[in-house]
């Protein structure tokens, strides 16, 4: 019921947004919304990569080389 937005609903939403914000503000709002979505995607990809790296390194057998890498890498030190 709420998950499907058809073309008529989308047109209605755009017309209401045009009336509320006006034709000059609407492109600025769209650009700001696009930038916010891009930043969110970028940071969520970064977090996902860090989690995958942490999980894959947790599954490795502890070796002297891994310990040296962890010691030399300042990002792996916990505060």
C-alpha positions in Angstrom: 0.0 0.0 0.0 2.6 2.6 1.0 5.6 1.0 -0.8 4.5 1.8 -4.4 4.6 5.3 -5.7 3.2 5.5 -9.2 3.7 8.3 -11.8 0.5 10.2 -10.7 1.6 10.3 -7.1 5.1 11.4 -8.1 3.7 14.2 -10.3 1.4 15.3 -7.4 4.4 15.4 -5.0 6.4 17.5 -7.5 3.6 19.9 -8.0 3.1 20.4 -4.3 6.8 20.9 -3.8 6.8 23.5 -6.7 3.9 25.4 -5.1 5.5 25.3 -1.6 9.1 26.2 -2.4 8.8 28.0 -5.7 10.6 27.5 -9.0 13.8 29.2 -7.8 14.4 27.2 -4.7 13.4 23.8 -6.0 16.7 23.2 -8.0 18.8 24.2 -4.9 16.8 21.8 -2.7 17.3 19.0 -5.3 21.1 19.6 -5.5 21.4 19.7 -1.7 19.4 16.4 -1.4 21.6 14.8 -4.1 24.8 15.9 -2.3 23.4 14.5 1.0 22.6 11.1 -0.6 26.0 10.9 -2.2 27.8 11.7 1.1 25.6 9.1 2.9 26.5 6.4 0.2 30.2 7.3 0.4 30.3 6.9 4.2 28.2 3.8 4.3 30.5 2.2 1.7 33.5 3.2 3.9 32.0 1.7 7.0 31.1 -1.5 5.1 34.6 -1.8 3.8 36.0 -1.3 7.3 33.7 -3.9 8.8 34.6 -6.4 6.1 38.2 -5.8 6.7 37.8 -6.3 10.4 35.8 -9.5 10.0 38.3 -10.9 7.5 41.3 -10.1 9.7 39.5 -11.6 12.7 39.2 -14.9 10.8 42.9 -15.1 10.0 45.3 -17.1 12.1 47.4 -15.0 14.4 50.9 -14.7 13.0 53.9 -12.6 13.9 53.6 -10.7 10.6 50.0 -9.8 11.4 51.0 -8.6 14.8 53.8 -6.4 13.3 51.3 -4.9 10.8 48.9 -4.1 13.6 51.6 -2.6 15.7 52.9 -0.4 12.9 49.4 0.7 11.7 48.3 3.6 13.9 44.7 3.2 12.7 44.4 -0.2 14.3 45.2 1.1 17.8 42.3 1.5 20.1 41.8 4.5 22.3 
